[in-house]
Amino acid sequence: MTAPSVSSQDRHPPRPASRGRALPHDSPRSRRVRLKVRFEHLARKLATGFLFATFGSGAVILAGLILPILSRLPGKGEDRELMAQRLIHRSFRFFVRLGTLLRVFDLSESGTQRLREGPTLVVANHPTLLDIVLLVSRMPQADCVVKREAWRNPFLRGIVAAAGYIPNDGGEALIAECVERLRAGRSLILFPEGSRSPERGLRRFKRGAAHVALRSGCPVTPVIVSCTPPALKRGQPWYRIPDTKMEFSLAVGEPFHAKDLVRDDVAPVIAARRFTDAMRAYFDAEVLHGEA
């Protein structure tokens, strides 16, 4: 009987890979991919630095040269404020355009034409450092509530004063000033959270926006701002950018009136609480859906 033949492969089984041999994930191609990712991240970090340096330089030029000239032009103070706001709008629009050209971030937007249909009270969440820049870049006229510290900042003081922005001193005077701007036919941006959002979700909504909406009777335009992956959050320096390009989104909802949410015969305190609860539920649903 003839013995079965044995192949050379059977006589010499394959040896295990030596420790020095390159594994699949250490192949030349994978190393090139990782090198490309690191290079792109470094390039975006440098581009981000250039972008923010341009922003700072523009602020100095506006505050130190252009706006002082504007303040000496003849005309009413309100007209000069609106001119300053248009200049800021164009500057922010240039900043956003430059950021996309440098591939620091992309911006997708829906319904942003509604931001130009004033007067309106724009109510938005506040996830990143650039939220106000993105919003104002889409609004030729926008009053903003700004922290009092801005008036003590030598680079910002001239800008916020020339634009007629409202100091965030709180209380009845702040609400009355916001209502007066809206009744004068101007648009206003408010962040009900008061400061930037936490890592996930939203901060507790303050009731100032509700009181302004209820007293002014003007349309309220909700805006959902998002950034993927999360970046430029509270306490996070601008240079700590994510591994991938930031994707910003502005989703502008249908305008509505406070009376759509709260009856006229309800006491002001209760009406403000109900309006705030309804707005918080709306933003919770949209923001948490986007984070899921």
C-alpha positions in Angstrom: 0.0 0.0 0.0 1.3 3.4 -1.0 1.8 5.8 1.8 -0.1 9.1 1.5 2.0 11.9 0.1 3.0 14.7 2.5 3.4 18.1 1.0 6.3 20.4 1.9 3.8 22.7 3.6 2.7 19.8 5.9 6.3 18.9 6.7 7.2 22.5 7.4 4.3 24.3 9.2 4.3 28.1 9.0 6.3 29.8 11.8 4.7 32.4 14.0 5.5 36.0 13.0 8.7 37.3 14.6 8.4 40.1 17.0 10.3 42.4 14.7 8.1 41.8 11.7 5.6 44.7 10.9 2.0 43.9 11.9 -0.8 44.9 9.6 -1.6 48.1 11.5 2.0 49.1 11.4 2.2 48.8 7.6 3.8 51.6 5.6 0.3 52.6 4.4 -1.1 52.9 8.0 1.9 54.9 9.0 1.4 57.3 6.1 -2.3 57.7 7.1 -1.4 58.5 10.7 1.3 61.0 9.6 -1.3 62.7 7.3 -3.7 63.0 10.2 -1.1 64.5 12.5 0.0 66.9 9.7 -3.6 68.0 9.1 -4.2 68.5 12.8 -1.1 70.6 13.1 -2.1 72.6 10.0 -5.5 73.3 11.5 -4.0 74.3 14.8 -1.8 76.8 13.0 -4.7 78.0 10.9 -6.8 78.4 14.1 -4.0 80.6 15.6 -3.9 82.7 12.5 -7.7 83.0 12.5 -7.9 84.2 16.1 -4.9 86.5 15.6 -6.8 88.0 12.7 -9.9 88.4 14.9 -7.8 90.2 17.5 -6.2 92.5 15.0 -9.5 93.3 13.5 -10.9 94.2 16.9 -8.0 96.6 17.6 -8.5 98.3 14.2 -12.2 98.6 14.8 -11.9 99.9 18.3 -8.8 102.2 17.7 -9.4 103.6 14.3 -12.7 102.9 12.5 -15.3 103.3 15.3 -13.8 106.5 16.7 -14.1 108.1 13.3 -17.7 106.8 13.1 -18.5 108.4 16.4 -17.6 111.8 15.1 -19.9 111.6 12.1 -23.0 113.8 12.1 -26.3 112.3 12.9 -28.3 110.7 15.7 -26.6 108.4 18.2 -28.9 105.6 17.2 -27.9 105.9 13.5 -24.2 105.6 14.5 -25.0 102.5 16.6 -26.7 100.9 13.7 -23.7 101.7 11.4 -21.3 100.2 14.0 -23.5 97.1 14.2 -23.3 96.7 10.4 -19.5 97.0 10.5 -19.4 94.3 13.2 -21.7 92.1 11.1 -19.4 92.4 8.1 -16.3 91.8 10.2 -17.8 88.6 11.7 -19.0 87.5 8.3 -15.4 87.9 7.0 -14.2 85.9 10.1 -16.6 83.0 9.4 -15.7 83.0 5.7 -12.0 83.0 6.5 -12.4 80.1 9.0 -14.1 78.0 6.3 -11.5 78.8 3.7 -8.7 77.9 6.2 -10.6 74.6 6.9 -10.7 75.4 10.6 -14.4 74.7 10.6 -17.4 74.3 8.3 -20.8 75.9 8.9 -24.1 74.5 7.8 -27.2 76.6 8.2 -31.0 76.3 7.8 -33.5 79.1 8.1 -31.0 81.8 8.7 -32.9 84.2 6.5 -35.3 84.5 9.4 -32.6 86.2 11.4 -32.8 89.2 9.1 -36.6 89.5 9.4 -36.7 91.8 12.4 -37.6 93.1 14.8 -37.2 89.7 16.5 -36.0 88.3 19.8 -33.4 85.7 18.9 -33.1 83.0 21.7 -30.3 80.5 21.3 -28.3 77.9 23.2 -24.7 78.7 23.9 -22.3 75.7 23.4 -19.2 77.5 22.1 -17.0 80.6 22.2 -18.1 81.5 18.6 -21.9 81.4 19.0 -22.4 85.2 19.0 -19.9 85.6 16.1 -21.9 83.1 14.0 -25.3 84.7 14.8 -24.2 88.3 14.2 -22.5 87.2 10.9 -26.0 86.4 9.7 -27.7 89.6 11.2 -26.9 93.0 9.8 -28.5 94.5 12.8 -28.4 92.9 16.2 -28.4 94.3 19.8 -26.5 92.1 22.2 -26.4 91.8 26.0 -22.7 91.8 27.0 -21.0 91.2 30.3 -20.0 94.4 32.2 -16.3 93.3 32.0 -16.3 94.2 28.3 -16.6 97.9 29.2 -13.4 97.6 31.2 -11.5 95.7 28.5 -9.4 98.3 26.4 -9.9 96.2 23.2 -13.6 95.7 23.6 -14.8 98.9 25.3 -14.8 101.0 22.2 -16.6 98.3 20.2 -19.5 97.5 22.6 -20.0 101.2 23.4 -20.1 102.3 19.7 -22.6 99.5 18.9 -24.8 100.4 21.7 -24.7 97.0 23.3 -26.5 96.5 26.6 -24.4 95.8 29.8 -25.6 92.7 31.6 -26.3 94.4 34.9 -29.4 92.3 35.5 -32.6 93.3 37.2 -35.5 95.3 36.0 -33.4 98.0 34.2 -31.9 95.3 31.9 -35.3 93.9 30.9 -36.7 97.4 30.3 -33.8 98.3 28.0 -34.2 95.1 26.0 -38.0 95.7 25.6 -37.3 99.3 24.5 -34.9 98.1 21.8 -37.4 95.6 20.4 -40.3 98.1 20.5 -38.0 100.5 18.5 -37.9 98.0 15.7 -34.5 96.5 16.5 -33.5 92.8 16.9 -32.0 91.4 20.0 -30.0 88.2 20.8 -30.3 86.5 24.2 -28.8 83.4 25.6 -31.1 82.1 28.3 -28.3 80.0 29.8 -26.4 83.1 30.7 -23.0 81.5 29.9 -21.7 78.7 27.8 -23.3 75.3 28.1 -21.7 72.4 30.1 -20.0 69.5 28.4 -23.4 67.9 27.7 -26.9 69.3 27.7 -27.9 72.8 28.8 -27.6 75.0 31.9 -30.7 76.1 33.8 -32.6 78.7 31.8 -32.9 82.1 33.4 -36.3 83.9 33.0 -35.0 87.2 31.6 -35.7 86.2 28.0 -39.2 85.2 29.0 -40.0 88.6 30.6 -38.6 90.4 27.5 -40.7 88.3 25.2 -43.9 88.7 27.2 -43.6 92.5 27.7 -42.4 93.3 24.1 -44.9 91.1 22.3 -42.4 90.7 19.5 -41.7 87.5 17.6 -39.3 85.0 19.2 -36.9 83.2 16.9 -35.3 80.1 18.4 -31.9 79.0 17.2 -30.1 75.7 17.9 -26.4 76.1 17.7 -24.2 73.0 17.6 -20.6 72.0 17.1 -19.3 68.5 16.2 -17.1 67.4 17.7 -17.5 69.5 20.9 -15.0 72.4 21.0 -14.4 75.9 22.3 -16.5 75.1 25.3 -16.4 76.9 28.7 -12.9 76.6 30.2 -11.5 75.1 27.0 -8.7 77.3 25.4 -9.1 78.1 21.7 -5.9 76.1 20.8 -7.2 72.8 22.2 -8.9 71.9 19.0 -10.4 68.4 18.2 -8.7 65.8 16.0 -11.2 66.5 13.2 -12.5 69.7 11.7 -15.2 71.4 13.6 -18.7 71.3 12.1 -20.9 74.2 13.3 -24.6 74.3 12.6 -27.2 77.1 12.9 -30.7 75.7 12.8 -33.3 78.6 13.0 -36.8 77.6 13.9 -40.1 79.2 13.0 -40.8 82.5 14.8 -43.6 82.5 17.4 -45.1 84.8 20.0 -45.2 84.4 23.7 -49.0 84.3 23.6 -48.7 81.1 21.6 -47.3 79.5 24.8 -48.9 81.4 27.6 -52.4 82.9 28.0 -52.8 86.6 28.5 -54.7 86.3 31.8 -51.9 84.5 33.6 -49.9 86.5 36.3 -46.5 87.8 34.9 -44.4 85.7 37.2 -46.3 82.5 36.4 -46.3 83.4 32.7 -42.5 83.8 32.7 -42.0 80.5 34.4 -44.3 78.7 31.9 -42.7 80.4 29.0 -39.2 79.4 30.2 -40.3 75.8 30.9 -41.7 75.6 27.3 -38.5 77.0 25.8 -36.3 74.7 27.9 -38.3 71.7 26.8 -37.9 72.7 23.1 -34.2 73.2 23.4 -33.7 70.1 25.4 -35.4 68.0 22.7 -33.4 69.6 19.9 -30.0 69.7 21.7 -30.2 66.2 23.2 -31.4 64.8 19.9 -28.3 66.3 18.2 -26.0 64.9 20.9 -27.5 61.4 20.7 
